[in-house]
Amino acid sequence: MPQNILTDRLDAGPVICAEGFLFELERRGYLTAGEFVPEVALEHPEALRTLHVDFQRAGSDIVEAFTYNGHREKMRVIGKEDLLEPLNRSALRIAREVADAVPGNLMAGNISNSNIWDPTDTARQAEVRGMFEEMVGWAVEEGADLIIGETFYYAGEALAALEVAKSSGLPVVLTLAPMAFQEMADGAGIVETAQRLEQGGADVVGLNCFRGPETLMPWLRQIREAVSCHVGALPIPYRTTQEEPTFFNLSDEAAAVPSPHGRTFPTALDPLLTNRYEIRAFAEEAYALGVNYLGVCCGAAPIHIREVAEAVGRTPEASRFSENMANHFMYGSNERLPEHVIGLGERA
């Protein structure tokens, strides 16, 4: 049986994959909220390279090419379809360069939800397949080690993505992103869809995006019990609840100035972030379930990936700067810290 570089690694232990580049690059000023198109790969490649390195230093084993929303339809929406192939190839080459700088890192090509899939329109479905085929083809040509298909809320689109990704001959990760109605948008069951993906040959099935730790974990448990392949878990770092299961419907009644478009998603979510310790706790729980493919999606910063890495026993390069409150001027225990300043901590 031919070697599978991804499953061999997963059989041996955890593999960490950073995602969430859309939100982080928007926060850094390199991407337009709402459009969320990865033009940064062409306009500011140094910014994309820096972000990849930051996540890599934090513990990510996979450098995922930033081609999310870099498909033909999204480029048509913003009137830049002519940049489609250059954008994809630039993102792939940057990811390959960053991955090659660290022995053992893998580079992933990426396909994602098209937002035009229609379960009743075969012409639309063929169009989406064509978009996947060209992106997977470029990923193979640029030396990807695996293909990640992510954020699918239609079961049919996820299965189509898997079929195209498998045709590359590379290992495939396929993760779902169920919305608040607790099933796939075409009526298929979430767990059933994960099982169908496993049967279709996905090396990793699981969940990414849309849901934070509290509302992703219950579905993760069910999927882990229902499939025998490796499982992936990449929540968003936001405090979704049973009443507000996804970041699309999170509310923030304390906001003095609400967003002009009337929702916290995607630009007013900041007060609803989980803290780093909540992400660590999620990673520890998922890992204890036997989930070896771990990461964090939209909203993630390198600190979240470092927490995931440390939660599974890793000491990435960025752990050099893990917190050390013993030396904090007011909370610390270092003998050189003056007592009268430490005393201010009780009333600061």
Disulfide bonds with the S-S distance in Angstrom:
none
